[in-house]
Protein backbone atom coordinates (compact mmCIF):
# COMPACT_ATOMS: atom_id res chain seq x y z
CA UNK A 1 0.00 0.00 0.00
CA UNK A 2 1.50 3.35 -0.97
CA UNK A 3 1.19 6.64 0.91
CA UNK A 4 -1.69 9.09 1.25
CA UNK A 5 -3.97 9.81 -1.66
CA UNK A 6 -2.79 13.24 -2.77
CA UNK A 7 -4.06 13.90 -6.26
CA UNK A 8 -7.08 11.95 -7.35
CA UNK A 9 -8.08 12.02 -11.00
CA UNK A 10 -10.97 14.36 -11.85
CA UNK A 11 -13.10 11.34 -12.75
CA UNK A 12 -12.43 9.52 -9.43
CA UNK A 13 -16.15 9.77 -8.71
CA UNK A 14 -16.76 7.31 -11.58
CA UNK A 15 -15.37 4.64 -9.21
CA UNK A 16 -16.03 6.10 -5.76
CA UNK A 17 -19.78 6.66 -6.12
CA UNK A 18 -20.74 3.25 -7.58
CA UNK A 19 -18.43 1.47 -5.12
CA UNK A 20 -20.17 3.21 -2.21
CA UNK A 21 -23.61 2.35 -3.62
CA UNK A 22 -22.63 -1.29 -4.23
CA UNK A 23 -21.25 -1.64 -0.68
CA UNK A 24 -24.50 -0.33 0.83
CA UNK A 25 -26.66 -2.47 -1.50
CA UNK A 26 -24.68 -5.57 -0.50
CA UNK A 27 -25.36 -5.06 3.20
CA UNK A 28 -29.04 -4.15 2.72
CA UNK A 29 -29.70 -6.93 0.22
CA UNK A 30 -30.79 -4.31 -2.30
CA UNK A 31 -30.26 -3.94 -6.05
CA UNK A 32 -27.59 -1.25 -6.58
CA UNK A 33 -29.22 -0.34 -9.89
CA UNK A 34 -27.48 1.40 -12.80
CA UNK A 35 -25.77 3.91 -10.44
CA UNK A 36 -23.96 0.96 -8.84
CA UNK A 37 -22.08 -0.15 -11.95
CA UNK A 38 -18.36 0.06 -11.16
CA UNK A 39 -15.95 0.51 -14.10
CA UNK A 40 -13.18 -2.07 -14.30
CA UNK A 41 -10.39 -2.41 -13.57
CA UNK A 42 -10.32 -0.61 -10.24
CA UNK A 43 -7.41 1.88 -10.49
CA UNK A 44 -4.23 1.68 -8.45
CA UNK A 45 -4.88 4.97 -6.58
CA UNK A 46 -7.79 3.25 -4.81
CA UNK A 47 -5.21 1.12 -2.95
CA UNK A 48 -3.33 4.09 -1.48
CA UNK A 49 -4.38 5.29 1.99
CA UNK A 50 -7.25 7.74 2.12
CA UNK A 51 -9.79 9.25 4.50
CA UNK A 52 -13.36 9.46 3.25
CA UNK A 53 -16.75 10.71 4.37
CA UNK A 54 -19.91 9.29 2.81
CA UNK A 55 -23.03 11.48 2.95
CA UNK A 56 -26.49 10.15 2.13
CA UNK A 57 -29.36 12.49 1.24
CA UNK A 58 -32.99 12.11 0.21
CA UNK A 59 -34.62 15.07 -1.55
CA UNK A 60 -31.77 17.26 -0.33
CA UNK A 61 -32.21 16.22 3.33
CA UNK A 62 -29.46 14.47 5.26
CA UNK A 63 -30.07 10.74 5.74
CA UNK A 64 -26.68 9.65 7.09
CA UNK A 65 -23.07 10.81 7.20
CA UNK A 66 -20.06 8.94 8.59
CA UNK A 67 -16.40 9.11 7.78
CA UNK A 68 -12.75 9.01 8.76
CA UNK A 69 -10.74 12.08 9.74
CA UNK A 70 -7.36 10.42 9.19
CA UNK A 71 -6.14 8.10 6.46
CA UNK A 72 -5.40 4.73 8.05
CA UNK A 73 -6.35 2.14 5.42
CA UNK A 74 -6.72 1.78 1.66
CA UNK A 75 -9.09 4.34 0.15
CA UNK A 76 -11.29 1.59 -1.32
CA UNK A 77 -11.64 -0.10 2.11
CA UNK A 78 -12.28 3.20 3.91
CA UNK A 79 -14.93 4.09 1.34
CA UNK A 80 -16.75 0.77 1.65
CA UNK A 81 -16.67 0.85 5.45
CA UNK A 82 -17.96 4.44 5.70
CA UNK A 83 -20.62 3.90 3.02
CA UNK A 84 -22.08 0.98 4.99
CA UNK A 85 -21.71 2.85 8.31
CA UNK A 86 -23.50 5.94 6.97
CA UNK A 87 -26.44 3.72 5.95
CA UNK A 88 -26.56 1.59 9.10
CA UNK A 89 -24.72 3.26 12.01
CA UNK A 90 -25.52 6.99 12.03
CA UNK A 91 -27.26 7.27 15.42
CA UNK A 92 -29.31 10.25 14.21
CA UNK A 93 -31.27 8.11 11.74
CA UNK A 94 -32.87 4.67 11.52
CA UNK A 95 -30.97 2.13 9.40
CA UNK A 96 -31.52 2.66 5.69
CA UNK A 97 -33.88 0.10 4.17
CA UNK A 98 -33.40 -1.72 0.88
CA UNK A 99 -36.46 0.12 -0.50
CA UNK A 100 -34.94 3.52 0.32
CA UNK A 101 -31.66 2.99 -1.48
CA UNK A 102 -32.97 3.81 -4.97
CA UNK A 103 -34.17 7.25 -3.83
CA UNK A 104 -31.03 7.99 -1.80
CA UNK A 105 -28.26 10.12 -3.29
CA UNK A 106 -24.64 9.51 -2.34
CA UNK A 107 -21.83 12.03 -1.95
CA UNK A 108 -18.23 10.97 -1.35
CA UNK A 109 -15.64 13.35 0.11
CA UNK A 110 -11.93 12.54 0.25
CA UNK A 111 -10.15 14.53 2.97
CA UNK A 112 -6.71 16.10 3.02
CA UNK A 113 -4.54 15.52 6.08
CA UNK A 114 -5.73 17.85 8.90
CA UNK A 115 -3.41 20.71 9.92
CA UNK A 116 -3.54 22.55 13.29
CA UNK A 117 -4.75 26.14 13.55
CA UNK A 118 -3.00 28.32 16.17
CA UNK A 119 -5.28 30.66 18.16
CA UNK A 120 -5.76 32.00 21.67
CA UNK A 121 -9.22 33.56 21.28
CA UNK A 122 -12.37 32.55 19.46
CA UNK A 123 -12.07 35.68 17.27
CA UNK A 124 -8.60 34.57 16.14
CA UNK A 125 -9.96 31.16 15.19
CA UNK A 126 -12.91 32.69 13.29
CA UNK A 127 -10.59 35.06 11.37
CA UNK A 128 -8.48 32.16 10.10
CA UNK A 129 -11.35 30.05 8.80
CA UNK A 130 -11.95 30.00 5.05
CA UNK A 131 -15.73 29.65 4.49
CA UNK A 132 -16.55 27.15 1.79
CA UNK A 133 -12.98 25.77 1.82
CA UNK A 134 -12.14 24.50 5.30
CA UNK A 135 -13.51 21.51 7.08
CA UNK A 136 -13.00 21.95 10.82
CA UNK A 137 -12.25 19.49 13.61
CA UNK A 138 -12.87 21.13 16.98
CA UNK A 139 -11.77 19.41 20.18
CA UNK A 140 -12.84 20.77 23.58
CA UNK A 141 -11.53 18.73 26.51
CA UNK A 142 -12.60 15.18 25.58
CA UNK A 143 -15.32 16.13 23.10
CA UNK A 144 -14.67 16.35 19.38
CA UNK A 145 -16.80 17.14 16.34
CA UNK A 146 -16.25 18.01 12.70
CA UNK A 147 -18.08 19.73 9.88
CA UNK A 148 -17.16 19.10 6.25
CA UNK A 149 -16.61 22.22 4.10
CA UNK A 150 -20.01 21.56 2.46
CA UNK A 151 -21.69 22.64 5.75
CA UNK A 152 -20.72 26.28 5.00
CA UNK A 153 -23.62 26.28 2.50
CA UNK A 154 -26.05 26.13 5.46
CA UNK A 155 -23.84 28.04 7.95
CA UNK A 156 -21.99 30.70 5.94
CA UNK A 157 -20.68 32.78 8.88
CA UNK A 158 -17.70 31.54 10.96
CA UNK A 159 -19.44 32.42 14.27
CA UNK A 160 -22.50 30.35 13.34
CA UNK A 161 -20.33 27.53 11.97
CA UNK A 162 -18.43 27.32 15.28
CA UNK A 163 -21.61 27.61 17.41
CA UNK A 164 -23.23 24.71 15.56
CA UNK A 165 -20.04 22.65 15.70
CA UNK A 166 -19.87 23.15 19.47
CA UNK A 167 -23.53 22.11 19.71
CA UNK A 168 -22.73 18.98 17.70
CA UNK A 169 -19.94 18.22 20.20
CA UNK A 170 -22.34 18.84 23.11
CA UNK A 171 -20.41 21.87 24.36
CA UNK A 172 -21.96 25.18 25.46
CA UNK A 173 -20.21 28.10 23.66
CA UNK A 174 -20.01 30.20 26.84
CA UNK A 175 -18.14 27.42 28.66
CA UNK A 176 -15.17 27.26 26.32
CA UNK A 177 -11.79 28.59 27.49
CA UNK A 178 -10.37 29.42 24.04
CA UNK A 179 -6.89 30.09 25.46
CA UNK A 180 -6.68 26.61 27.01
CA UNK A 181 -4.41 24.01 25.45
CA UNK A 182 -7.34 21.60 25.83
CA UNK A 183 -9.18 23.42 23.04
CA UNK A 184 -7.73 22.61 19.63
CA UNK A 185 -8.78 23.14 16.03
CA UNK A 186 -7.59 21.50 12.83
CA UNK A 187 -8.56 22.31 9.28
CA UNK A 188 -8.74 20.11 6.21
CA UNK A 189 -10.03 20.38 2.67
CA UNK A 190 -12.02 17.88 0.66
CA UNK A 191 -12.43 16.78 -2.92
CA UNK A 192 -15.99 15.61 -3.36
CA UNK A 193 -18.21 13.91 -5.89
CA UNK A 194 -21.99 13.56 -5.77
CA UNK A 195 -24.47 11.50 -7.75
Protein Blocks (a to p, Z undefined) as FASTA:
>chain_A
ZZddfbdcfklmmmmmmmmmmmmmmmnopaebjmlpccddddfklmpccdddddddeehi
afbdcddfbdcbdfklmmmmmmmmmmmmgmkbccddfklmmmpccdddddddddddddfb
fklmmmmpcghkaccdddehjbccdddfklmmmmmbfklmmmmmmmmnopafklccfkbc
kbccdddddddddZZ
